[in-house]
Structures are given as structure tokens and as C-alpha cells.
């Protein structure tokens, strides 16, 4: 019995009512049915408890993980006439980028087959058409486009980070956790929860990408727009699903802007704020994997959340040495060596962050070295700091550089 939602969900929608005779008839039918019946439904939250207990067996088909979705792509394209244009890398990227189900993938593949005859097709055209169809499909079903994180630049330099822990010890701990013996009992595996905090631009998100790449693990990013719902109980369900997806995928779960999720229960004004935080705390306590949370607002987090993070790492503005080191990493020797005066200008920029240097690099990366000098770039970096509402010149007196 396919599409049985309306029949089984007798409490369907809070604005409708159902006759109790109908519920009684359905219960009686299940009790005395002489034929084996398989019921398929998309919803179960509006089913009566008295109905649920009458099913001999139930099977929940969960949302695909990235790896499962990739396998669906492989199976559906195995005999597709345009298969030669869909390399393993293309399939992997499409599976990671578009969180559509098997029916959505099959529909897109059928549409491409009818739009692009094989004799006129090429890899660029096939991939472009698939991306267009899948984007429209996600918009239609209300998922919208989930913008992935930009890839880590090859100019990233972990040695330039200014953090309040020994970064190599953190990396060692993460590698050891990720490489745990699979024979270890499930209940003994535990979790590794990391909190990265500090002012914007200090390198938190870039280090998350670096860490996931170092561990060879997929990075699943969840933002408030994906998890927080206006429907009662839906946010808590989305949070559970996010942890479940990461655990099944054996991926790193990354909650960006974590202060949006961990509402301090002492200052909460609404019951759903408390239940949302409670759900997160429960998942943190019991999940089997790596969770990373980033925030600029450490002191807005619930106190109980703080003790569930084994590592709490503050990311700070660059040190004097880090400023020059990272500048040279981004802008290199192509423009010639830095003079002592130019180095002094760089080290003298107050509260300079990796984000400031990267922003200026992105502005000038397509410009000729002959057209943009070191002095031009340093001036642009000073201006970038001013846009944050800070003076690039250090204050007179004692204090951090």
C-alpha cells in the first residue's frame, strides 16, 4: 500500500479532525487482515499509538549519507547512455553537492538523456545540465542550495596561527581518535568535541578544513538556517539527524556560529530555546565521532556545553612573527624581498588576522606583480583592518601586538 500517509496518519494536520470510527476501523482491519500488507508512508508523527503497535515490523529509511548517495549515482549511471561523461570524480562531487534522493537523481538523469543526445554531448554539457536540474529540484522541494565551504587555499600556513594551546598536541589527539582500532567496543569509543573561539578572521574555519583534510574525513557543515525550524520539535529532530548523518558517514560534524544553537538556558525566554540546547547537549554526550563548533561569542554559550568540549581553543590575532610569515606565504618573493621598513609596517598593524591578509590576496591575486607593489598591498591590509572599525596602528603603552 504505497502513499498511505492520509490513511495511516489519522491525526494528520492540527486543523483537521477525524472520526473515531475511522480509527477503529483501521485498527480492526490490521487485527483481522488475512493478507500480508506492506505499508509505505512518508510521515508517522500523526499516527495514533494504538495503530503503531499493530505493525509487526517497521523499517525507517533514513536520509542518504554522502557515501550512500554516491553509491546511488553509481548504480543509476551504470547503464546510462551518457555514462562515459560521468567520471567517478564528477559523481562524487554531485553526490556531495546535491542532497537529493534516489528519485530526484533518476529524474535528472532521465531529463539529461532526453535533452542531450549522446552524439552531441560532452562532459561539460552533461555536468552543467545535471547541476541546473538538481539545483531547480532542490529549490522545488524546499531544500534550497547549501553553499559548501570554499576549498582550503594552498597558501594556508598552520605555523602562523596564534592559539592558546599546543596545536601539534591537538592534531595528535585528533589523529589518534580518528585512527582508533575498530575492535574497540562501541560504548568505549566516545566522542571528541572541539570548540574553536575567537574574533572573526583569526583562522577558525580554515583550521576546521585543514583538520578534516589531515584526518582524511569528510566535513559535514550545518548552519542555523539548516537546523533551526519554526515547527515545534523539528529543530530537535534536525539536530539528531545531523549527528546521525555524521556518525553513519564517519565524518567530522561542523556547527558554524555555534552560539546560534547553544542558547544559554539561564537567559532563555522560550521553552524551545531550552529544549534545543538540551538536545544538543544530549547528542554531544552520546555521539560516536568528532564534533567541531566555532563561535565569536564564547560567553553566550550555555555553561553545561562548555564542559562537554574536551578541547577549547582560542584563536587570536597574528603574532609579530606570524604577520610577516603569513604575508610572505600569500604574496611570495615575486614582488621582491621585503625591506626592513615594510616588515615594520606589517608587524605594526594592530590586531591583524589571517582573514585580513587573505581578503587582500583575493583582491589582488589576478593582478600583475608589476602593477601592485608591496607598499600597495600593505596599505590595502591597513585599510582592511580599518574597515573592521579598528585602528591599524597599535595604541601607545603596553599591550598585545
PASE-223538 format. One line per 2 residues: number of its first residue (from 1); their letters; for each residue z, x, y of C-alpha. Coordinates in steps of 0.25 Angstrom, whole numbers, plus 2048, in hexadecimal, padded with zeros to 3 digits. Each point is the difference from the previous one (the first is absolute). Layout:
<rs>
NUM = a = Z,X,Y ~ ...
</rs>
This chain:
<rs>
1 = xx = 800,800,800 ~ 7FB,808,80C
3 = xx = 804,7FE,80E ~ 80C,7F8,7FC
5 = xx = 807,802,80E ~ 800,7F2,804
7 = xx = 804,7FA,7F3 ~ 80C,80A,7FD
9 = xx = 805,802,80E ~ 807,7F2,801
11 = xx = 807,805,80C ~ 7F4,805,807
13 = xx = 801,802,80F ~ 80C,7FC,807
15 = xx = 7F9,7F4,807 ~ 7FC,7F8,7F4
17 = xx = 808,7F8,7F6 ~ 7FE,7FE,7F1
19 = xx = 804,7F4,7F7 ~ 80A,804,7F6
21 = xx = 7F8,7F8,7F6 ~ 7F5,80A,801
23 = xx = 80A,80C,7FE ~ 806,7F8,7F4
25 = xx = 7F2,7FE,7FA ~ 7FD,80F,801
27 = xx = 80D,804,7F9 ~ 7FD,7F6,7F5
29 = xx = 7F2,805,7FF ~ 805,80E,7FE
31 = xx = 80A,7FC,7F6 ~ 7F7,7F8,7F7
33 = xx = 7F2,807,801 ~ 7FA,802,7F3
35 = xx = 7F6,80A,805 ~ 802,80E,805
37 = xx = 7FE,800,80F ~ 7FE,80C,809
39 = xx = 803,7FD,80F ~ 7FB,809,80B
41 = xx = 806,7FE,80E ~ 800,809,80D
43 = xx = 80E,7FA,804 ~ 80D,7FE,7F9
45 = xx = 80A,7FF,80B ~ 7FF,7F1,801
47 = xx = 802,7FD,7F2 ~ 80C,7F9,7FB
49 = xx = 80A,808,7F8 ~ 7FF,7F5,7F5
51 = xx = 7F1,802,7FF ~ 801,810,800
53 = xx = 80A,800,7F4 ~ 7F6,7F8,7F7
55 = xx = 7F6,80B,800 ~ 801,808,7F3
57 = xx = 7FA,80D,807 ~ 7FC,804,80E
59 = xx = 7F8,80C,805 ~ 800,804,80E
61 = xx = 7F3,807,804 ~ 804,80A,80C
63 = xx = 7F8,805,80B ~ 7F8,80C,7FC
65 = xx = 805,80E,803 ~ 7F5,809,805
67 = xx = 7FE,807,7F3 ~ 7FF,7F2,7F9
69 = xx = 7F6,7FC,80B ~ 7F8,80C,7FD
71 = xx = 7FF,7FD,7F2 ~ 7FB,7F2,803
73 = xx = 7F5,807,809 ~ 7FC,809,7F4
75 = xx = 7FF,7F4,7F6 ~ 7F8,7F7,809
77 = xx = 7F6,80B,805 ~ 7FE,806,7F1
79 = xx = 7F3,7F7,7FE ~ 7FD,7FD,80F
81 = xx = 7F2,804,804 ~ 805,807,80C
83 = xx = 80A,808,7F8 ~ 7F9,80E,803
85 = xx = 803,7FE,80F ~ 80F,7FE,7FD
87 = xx = 806,80D,7FD ~ 80E,802,7FB
89 = xx = 805,804,80E ~ 7F9,7F4,806
91 = xx = 807,7F7,7F7 ~ 80D,807,802
93 = xx = 7FF,7FF,80F ~ 7FC,7F1,7FF
95 = xx = 80C,7FD,7F7 ~ 80A,806,809
97 = xx = 7FA,7FB,80D ~ 7FE,7F1,7FC
99 = xx = 80B,7F9,7F9 ~ 7F8,7F5,7FA
101 = xx = 801,7F9,7F2 ~ 7F6,801,7F5
103 = xx = 7F9,7F3,804 ~ 7FE,806,80E
105 = xx = 7FA,80D,7FB ~ 7F7,7F9,7F6
107 = xx = 7FB,7F7,80C ~ 7FD,80C,809
109 = xx = 7F8,807,7F4 ~ 7F8,7F3,7FD
111 = xx = 7FD,7FF,80F ~ 7FB,80E,802
113 = xx = 7F8,7FF,7F3 ~ 7F8,7F4,806
115 = xx = 7FF,806,80E ~ 7FC,80E,7FD
117 = xx = 7F5,801,7F5 ~ 803,80D,7F8
119 = xx = 7F2,806,804 ~ 804,7FF,80F
121 = xx = 80F,804,7FE ~ 807,80D,803
123 = xx = 80E,804,800 ~ 802,7FF,80F
125 = xx = 7FA,7F2,800 ~ 808,7FB,7F4
127 = xx = 80D,805,805 ~ 7FE,7FB,80E
129 = xx = 7FD,7F2,7FA ~ 80C,800,7F7
131 = xx = 809,804,80B ~ 7FB,7F5,809
133 = xx = 801,7F5,7F5 ~ 80E,805,7FC
135 = xx = 805,800,80F ~ 7FB,7F2,802
137 = xx = 806,7FC,7F3 ~ 80E,805,804
139 = xx = 7FF,7F9,80E ~ 7FC,7F3,7F9
141 = xx = 80C,800,7F7 ~ 80A,804,80B
143 = xx = 803,80E,7FC ~ 7F8,807,80B
145 = xx = 7FD,80F,801 ~ 80B,809,7FD
147 = xx = 7FD,80D,807 ~ 803,80C,7F8
149 = xx = 807,80C,806 ~ 7F6,80B,805
151 = xx = 7FF,80C,7F6 ~ 808,80C,803
153 = xx = 7F9,80A,809 ~ 7FD,80E,7FA
155 = xx = 808,805,80C ~ 80D,7FB,7FB
157 = xx = 80B,80A,800 ~ 80D,7FD,7F9
159 = xx = 806,80D,805 ~ 7FF,7FB,80F
161 = xx = 809,7F4,7FD ~ 80E,800,807
163 = xx = 809,7F8,7F6 ~ 80F,800,7FE
165 = xx = 7FF,803,7F1 ~ 7FA,80C,7F8
167 = xx = 7F2,7FA,7FE ~ 7FE,808,7F3
169 = xx = 80C,7FA,7FA ~ 7FB,7F2,802
171 = xx = 7F3,804,7FA ~ 806,806,7F4
173 = xx = 809,7F3,7FE ~ 7F4,7F7,801
175 = xx = 7F7,809,7F7 ~ 80C,800,7F6
177 = xx = 801,7F1,801 ~ 7F1,7FD,7FF
179 = xx = 7FF,809,7F4 ~ 80C,7FA,7F8
181 = xx = 7FF,800,7F1 ~ 7FA,7F3,7FB
183 = xx = 80A,800,7F5 ~ 80C,7FE,809
185 = xx = 806,7F2,7FE ~ 7FB,7F5,80B
187 = xx = 80E,7FD,805 ~ 802,80F,802
189 = xx = 7F4,803,808 ~ 805,7FA,80D
191 = xx = 7F9,801,80E ~ 7FD,809,80B
193 = xx = 802,7FA,80D ~ 7FC,808,80D
195 = xx = 802,7FC,80E ~ 7F8,808,80B
197 = xx = 804,7FD,80E ~ 7FE,806,80E
199 = xx = 7F8,7FD,80D ~ 7F1,7FC,7FF
201 = xx = 7F6,80C,7FD ~ 80A,809,7F9
203 = xx = 7F8,800,7F3 ~ 807,7F6,7F7
205 = xx = 7F3,7F8,7FB ~ 7F8,80D,7FF
207 = xx = 80B,806,7F7 ~ 800,7F3,7F8
209 = xx = 7F1,802,7FD ~ 803,80F,7FD
211 = xx = 80B,7FD,7F6 ~ 7F8,7F5,7F8
213 = xx = 7F4,80A,7FF ~ 80A,80B,7FC
215 = xx = 805,7F7,7F5 ~ 7F3,7FB,7FC
217 = xx = 804,7F2,801 ~ 7F9,7F4,807
219 = xx = 806,7FC,80D ~ 803,7F1,802
221 = xx = 803,7FC,80E ~ 806,7F3,804
223 = xx = 801,7FB,80E ~ 808,7F5,806
225 = xx = 7F3,7F8,802 ~ 7FE,800,7F1
227 = xx = 80E,7FD,7FB ~ 807,7F7,80B
229 = xx = 7FC,7F1,7FE ~ 803,7F4,808
231 = xx = 803,7F8,7F3 ~ 80E,7FF,7FA
233 = xx = 802,80A,7F5 ~ 7F2,806,801
235 = xx = 804,80D,807 ~ 80A,803,7F5
237 = xx = 7F5,7FD,7F5 ~ 7F7,80A,808
239 = xx = 80A,80B,800 ~ 803,7FE,7F1
241 = xx = 7F1,800,7FD ~ 7FE,80D,808
243 = xx = 80B,808,7F8 ~ 7FA,7FA,7F3
245 = xx = 7F2,805,804 ~ 804,80E,803
247 = xx = 808,801,7F3 ~ 7F5,7FB,7F8
249 = xx = 7F6,809,807 ~ 80A,80C,800
251 = xx = 7FD,801,80E ~ 808,804,80D
253 = xx = 804,7F4,808 ~ 800,802,80F
255 = xx = 806,7F6,809 ~ 7FC,804,80E
257 = xx = 808,7FB,80C ~ 80C,7FD,7F7
259 = xx = 808,7FB,80B ~ 7F8,7F3,7FF
261 = xx = 805,7FE,7F2 ~ 80E,805,800
263 = xx = 806,7F6,80A ~ 80F,804,802
265 = xx = 808,7F4,7FA ~ 80B,802,80A
267 = xx = 7F7,7FC,80C ~ 7F7,7F7,7F8
269 = xx = 7FE,7F2,806 ~ 7F8,7F9,7F5
271 = xx = 803,7FE,7F1 ~ 7F2,805,7FC
273 = xx = 803,80D,807 ~ 80C,802,7F7
275 = xx = 7F9,7FC,7F3 ~ 7F4,809,804
277 = xx = 80A,80C,801 ~ 807,7FC,7F4
279 = xx = 7F3,800,7F8 ~ 7FC,80E,805
281 = xx = 80E,806,7FC ~ 7FF,7FA,7F2
283 = xx = 7F2,805,7FE ~ 804,80E,805
285 = xx = 80C,800,7F7 ~ 7F8,7FD,7F3
287 = xx = 7F2,804,801 ~ 7FB,80C,7F8
289 = xx = 7F8,808,80A ~ 7FE,807,80D
291 = xx = 802,7F8,80D ~ 7FE,806,80E
293 = xx = 804,7F9,80C ~ 7FD,804,80F
295 = xx = 806,7FC,80D ~ 801,804,80E
297 = xx = 80D,7F7,801 ~ 80A,806,7F7
299 = xx = 80C,7F8,805 ~ 7FA,7F3,7FF
301 = xx = 800,801,7F1 ~ 80A,7F9,7F7
303 = xx = 80C,809,7FD ~ 7FF,7FC,7F1
305 = xx = 7F2,805,800 ~ 804,80E,805
307 = xx = 808,803,7F4 ~ 7F5,7FD,7F6
309 = xx = 7F7,80B,806 ~ 802,80D,7F8
311 = xx = 7F9,808,80B ~ 801,7FC,80F
313 = xx = 7F7,80A,808 ~ 7FF,801,80F
315 = xx = 7F2,804,805 ~ 802,807,80E
317 = xx = 7F6,805,80A ~ 7FA,80E,7FD
319 = xx = 808,80D,802 ~ 7FA,80A,809
321 = xx = 7FA,808,7F4 ~ 7FB,7F3,7FA
323 = xx = 7F9,7FC,80D ~ 7F7,80D,801
325 = xx = 7FE,800,7F0 ~ 7FB,7F1,800
327 = xx = 7F8,802,80C ~ 7F8,80C,7FA
329 = xx = 7FF,7F8,7F3 ~ 7F8,7F5,807
331 = xx = 7F8,808,80A ~ 7FF,80D,7F9
333 = xx = 7FA,80D,805 ~ 7F3,7FB,803
335 = xx = 803,7FF,80F ~ 806,80E,7FF
337 = xx = 80F,805,800 ~ 80A,7F9,808
339 = xx = 806,808,80B ~ 80F,802,803
341 = xx = 7FF,7F7,80B ~ 7F9,7F5,7F8
343 = xx = 80A,801,7F5 ~ 80B,7FF,80A
345 = xx = 7FA,7F3,805 ~ 800,7FB,7F2
347 = xx = 80E,803,7FD ~ 804,7FB,80D
349 = xx = 7FB,7F2,7FD ~ 80D,7F7,7FF
351 = xx = 801,7F8,7F3 ~ 7F3,803,7FB
353 = xx = 7FC,7F9,7F3 ~ 7F6,802,7F5
355 = xx = 7FA,7F3,804 ~ 7FE,804,80E
357 = xx = 7F8,80D,7FB ~ 7F8,7F7,7F6
359 = xx = 7FC,7F6,80B ~ 7FA,80A,809
361 = xx = 7F9,807,7F4 ~ 7FA,7F2,7FC
363 = xx = 7FB,7FF,80F ~ 7F9,80E,800
365 = xx = 7FC,802,7F1 ~ 7F2,7FD,803
367 = xx = 7FF,808,80D ~ 7FA,80E,800
369 = xx = 80A,80C,801 ~ 7F8,805,80C
371 = xx = 802,7F3,808 ~ 80F,7FE,7FD
373 = xx = 80A,80C,802 ~ 80E,803,7FC
375 = xx = 804,7FD,80E ~ 7F9,7F2,800
377 = xx = 807,7FD,7F2 ~ 80E,804,805
379 = xx = 7FE,7F8,80C ~ 7FC,7F4,7F8
381 = xx = 80C,801,7F7 ~ 809,801,80C
383 = xx = 7FA,7F3,805 ~ 801,7FA,7F2
385 = xx = 80F,802,801 ~ 801,7FA,80E
387 = xx = 7F9,7F3,7FA ~ 80D,7FE,7F7
389 = xx = 808,7FF,80D ~ 805,80E,7FF
391 = xx = 7FF,80C,808 ~ 7F9,80C,7F9
393 = xx = 809,80A,808 ~ 80D,802,7FA
395 = xx = 80D,7FD,808 ~ 807,80B,807
397 = xx = 80D,803,7F8 ~ 804,801,7F1
399 = xx = 7F9,7F7,7F6 ~ 7F6,800,7F5
401 = x = 7F2,805,802
</rs>
